[in-house]
């Protein structure tokens, strides 16, 4: 029986279709949930946020009891369209500061500001000062579609990113920007510049589909990613959309067997 693959977290790109997430992600060792956002496009998935509420709010109390959500990094206010999000970044920071104060039945261990950055965004350095308004611990995500390399990416971040803000690096495997081994070099170079405590990795659990859109990554594809990132905290993007129970059990056959044996007693 193959050795179980391990991940530390899952990402949840919250939308109406996944407002009630369920899964066996804890079999992979997942104990932390990164919620991409709780307000998106002026629609709130939490109560009392001061904006229009989604028709179906998640059962946050139930989610907070799940083994894969013992700790939660709470994403704040964002836009699904990247161009719009970047144009509205000041407004999103103000909304995020307000939303962070909404009480939820979760063990919140940090916050995530869901406006993604990359070196092609000329105004990204302005974000540094804006982030001072948000609570800590605070995280953002970064990608490198133009392949400047990990060292150059780290140098760019160091020119403007506050020293107390961490980075989720999007590995790029989901769009074939690079393979896991190259993504690992990015992590090492980011860590050398920023420090290990500030660097985590988003393992993209999807691939382009030959019919358009995206499909779930195969077990072999994800297994290679998680093996390459061993030693770093890896978060699967995203659990509810792409990491099914079948895929989870294929990646963690020993944990699945133990669960099956326990449930049959």
C-alpha positions as MATLAB code, in Angstrom:
seq = 'XXXXXXXXXXXXXXXXXXXXXXXXXXXXXXXXXXXXXXXXXXXXXXXXXXXXXXXXXXXXXXXXXXXXXXXXXXXXXXXXXXXXXXXXXXXXXXXXXXXXXXXXXXXXXXXXXXXXXXXXXXXXXXXXXXXXXXXXXXXXXXXXXXXXXXXXXXXXXXXXXXXXXXXXXXXXXXXXXXXXXXXXXXXXXXXXXXXXXXXXXXXXXXXXXXXXXXXXXXXXXXXXXXXXXXXXXXXXXXXXXXXXXXXXXXXXXXXXXXXXXXXXX';
ca = [
       0.000    0.000    0.000;
       1.469    3.420   -0.947;
       2.528    5.854    1.754;
      -0.086    8.493    2.510;
       0.392   11.943    1.013;
       0.174   14.766    3.520;
      -1.207   18.296    3.401;
      -1.665   20.800    6.173;
      -4.597   22.790    4.850;
      -7.289   23.191    2.259;
      -8.479   26.339    0.553;
     -12.188   26.993    0.172;
     -13.124   29.354   -2.661;
     -16.515   30.048   -1.174;
     -19.436   30.385   -3.580;
     -23.120   29.481   -3.664;
     -22.366   26.016   -5.036;
     -20.074   25.117   -2.122;
     -21.807   26.871    0.773;
     -22.010   23.543    2.635;
     -18.528   22.003    2.290;
     -18.031   18.387    3.326;
     -15.033   16.149    2.846;
     -12.557   13.687    4.306;
      -9.597   16.033    3.947;
      -8.469   15.294    7.508;
      -7.285   11.896    6.227;
      -4.463   13.813    4.534;
      -3.540   15.464    7.814;
      -5.440   18.671    7.056;
      -6.254   20.648   10.188;
      -6.455   24.193    8.827;
      -8.998   25.795    6.522;
      -8.115   28.837    4.429;
     -11.359   30.558    3.448;
     -10.639   32.632    0.351;
     -13.205   35.282    1.217;
     -16.368   35.768    3.254;
     -17.538   38.735    1.176;
     -17.182   38.587   -2.600;
     -18.614   40.958   -5.191;
     -20.590   42.782   -2.476;
     -22.283   39.582   -1.296;
     -21.639   38.356    2.242;
     -21.476   34.718    3.324;
     -21.479   35.775    6.974;
     -24.261   37.532    8.904;
     -24.175   41.174    9.976;
     -21.510   42.198    7.472;
     -23.329   45.346    6.398;
     -23.782   44.226    2.776;
     -26.207   42.002    0.870;
     -26.259   38.467    2.307;
     -26.039   35.360    0.152;
     -29.224   33.323   -0.121;
     -27.581   30.362    1.614;
     -25.178   31.129    4.429;
     -22.708   28.422    5.458;
     -23.287   26.650    8.752;
     -20.214   28.181   10.342;
     -20.764   26.415   13.665;
     -20.754   23.020   11.946;
     -17.705   23.937    9.877;
     -15.873   25.012   13.018;
     -16.377   21.508   14.442;
     -14.904   19.724   11.423;
     -11.500   18.079   11.968;
     -10.149   19.805    8.849;
     -11.129   23.234   10.208;
      -9.708   23.150   13.712;
      -7.862   26.313   12.735;
      -9.163   28.844   10.220;
      -7.432   31.567    8.237;
     -10.300   33.864    7.387;
     -10.366   35.483    3.968;
     -11.958   38.919    4.036;
     -13.469   41.028    1.204;
     -12.652   40.428   -2.445;
     -13.831   40.441   -6.033;
     -13.886   37.358   -8.223;
     -12.499   39.366  -11.151;
      -8.818   40.132  -10.587;
      -8.804   43.370  -12.589;
     -11.755   44.722  -10.643;
     -10.220   43.631   -7.331;
      -7.000   45.491   -8.066;
      -8.864   48.613   -9.143;
     -10.960   48.533   -5.944;
      -8.198   47.540   -3.538;
      -8.628   50.534   -1.211;
     -12.361   49.864   -0.866;
     -11.707   46.169   -0.266;
      -9.228   46.973    2.501;
     -11.810   49.166    4.248;
     -14.486   46.471    3.904;
     -12.054   43.827    5.116;
     -11.161   45.791    8.243;
     -14.857   45.974    9.118;
     -15.611   42.339    8.290;
     -12.727   41.083   10.415;
     -14.673   42.274   13.469;
     -17.736   40.104   12.705;
     -17.839   37.311   15.327;
     -17.906   33.757   13.962;
     -17.900   30.367   15.761;
     -14.452   29.515   14.388;
     -10.954   29.229   15.813;
      -9.493   32.013   13.680;
      -5.700   31.858   13.620;
      -5.134   34.511   10.972;
      -6.577   36.602    8.166;
      -6.168   36.559    4.402;
      -6.581   39.554    2.103;
      -7.877   38.081   -1.174;
      -6.356   40.396   -3.770;
      -3.665   38.311   -5.444;
      -0.378   39.911   -6.443;
       2.209   39.229   -9.123;
       5.120   41.239  -10.539;
       3.088   42.479  -13.522;
       0.846   44.525  -11.194;
       2.548   47.919  -11.311;
       0.555   49.316   -8.375;
       1.144   46.349   -6.063;
       3.691   48.262   -3.918;
       0.890   50.646   -2.866;
      -0.687   47.681   -1.115;
       2.062   47.683    1.500;
       0.771   50.769    3.301;
      -2.877   49.750    2.891;
      -2.308   46.415    4.620;
      -1.426   48.224    7.845;
      -5.173   48.673    8.426;
      -5.829   44.919    8.626;
      -5.495   42.612   11.643;
      -2.616   40.221   12.174;
      -1.557   37.505   11.578;
      -2.141   38.472    7.940;
      -1.498   36.640    4.675;
      -1.658   37.428    0.970;
      -1.059   35.208   -2.057;
       1.400   35.664   -4.891;
       1.871   33.998   -8.251;
       4.423   34.265  -11.050;
       2.812   33.697  -14.427;
       5.653   35.591  -16.158;
       8.316   33.270  -14.676;
      10.677   35.860  -13.224;
      11.940   33.194  -10.815;
      11.801   32.756   -7.070;
      14.758   34.977   -6.232;
      13.472   37.926   -8.275;
       9.970   37.416   -6.909;
      11.291   37.504   -3.350;
      13.352   40.631   -4.015;
      10.289   42.375   -5.449;
       8.156   41.433   -2.430;
      10.850   42.632   -0.053;
      10.691   46.135   -1.532;
       7.123   46.749   -0.340;
       5.527   43.908    1.646;
       5.336   44.575    5.413;
       7.627   42.279    7.367;
       4.737   40.920    9.433;
       2.674   39.747    6.432;
       3.026   36.172    5.190;
       2.845   34.812    1.657;
       0.970   31.912    0.125;
       2.821   31.027   -3.080;
       0.550   29.623   -5.799;
       2.584   26.805   -7.302;
       1.372   27.294  -10.897;
       0.984   23.561  -11.542;
      -2.728   23.971  -12.222;
      -2.076   25.994  -15.378;
       1.150   24.194  -16.320;
       3.207   27.302  -15.532;
       5.796   25.014  -13.900;
       6.241   21.584  -12.382;
       6.456   20.758   -8.677;
      10.254   20.589   -8.619;
      10.585   24.121   -9.984;
       7.858   25.327   -7.622;
       9.942   23.905   -4.774;
      12.874   26.114   -5.807;
      10.555   29.128   -5.581;
       9.636   28.134   -2.033;
      13.274   27.750   -1.046;
      14.219   31.120   -2.531;
      11.216   32.882   -0.999;
      12.088   31.353    2.357;
      15.692   32.488    2.094;
      14.523   36.081    1.621;
      11.362   36.245    3.755;
      11.891   33.586    6.430;
      10.232   30.187    6.739;
       7.435   31.401    9.018;
       6.200   33.747    6.271;
       6.061   31.231    3.397;
       3.404   28.616    2.665;
       2.369   26.981   -0.593;
      -0.926   26.586   -2.403;
      -0.876   23.281   -4.275;
      -3.232   23.742   -7.201;
      -5.477   20.676   -7.318;
      -6.788   21.315  -10.828;
      -5.584   21.099  -14.420;
      -6.868   22.476  -17.732;
      -9.545   20.265  -19.239;
      -9.393   19.299  -22.895;
     -13.048   20.341  -23.092;
     -12.393   23.813  -21.659;
     -12.362   24.961  -18.066;
     -10.625   22.829  -15.468;
     -10.692   19.281  -14.157;
      -9.547   17.877  -10.845;
      -5.888   16.909  -10.726;
      -5.212   13.186  -10.713;
      -3.892   11.419   -7.640;
      -0.492   11.017   -9.301;
      -0.336   14.723  -10.146;
      -1.230   15.810   -6.629;
       1.011   13.199   -5.040;
       3.992   14.638   -6.928;
       3.173   18.160   -5.757;
       2.793   17.240   -2.102;
       5.978   15.168   -2.148;
       7.948   18.064   -3.638;
       6.709   20.484   -0.966;
       7.530   18.280    2.005;
       8.761   20.494    4.831;
       6.463   23.364    3.839;
       2.865   23.904    4.890;
       0.842   22.936    1.805;
      -2.783   23.932    1.173;
      -4.873   22.261   -1.537;
      -6.765   24.606   -3.863;
      -9.415   24.023   -3.545;
     -10.960   21.302   -1.457;
     -14.705   21.595   -2.115;
     -14.377   22.011   -5.886;
     -11.554   19.625   -6.775;
     -10.554   17.278   -3.936;
     -13.288   14.661   -3.688;
     -13.494   11.956   -1.045;
     -12.443    9.413   -3.670;
      -9.343   11.433   -4.526;
      -8.577   11.993   -0.846;
      -8.762    8.277   -0.081;
      -6.561    7.448   -3.059;
      -3.958    9.907   -1.776;
      -4.199    8.603    1.802;
      -5.001    4.871    1.511;
      -3.619    3.933    4.924;
      -5.615    6.582    6.779;
      -8.687    5.603    4.756;
      -8.176    1.936    5.682;
      -7.876    2.817    9.364;
     -11.066    4.864    9.162;
     -12.868    2.010    7.431;
     -11.690   -0.490   10.025;
     -12.775    1.753   12.885;
     -16.225    2.366   11.399;
     -16.825   -1.371   10.913;
     -16.279   -2.217   14.568;
];
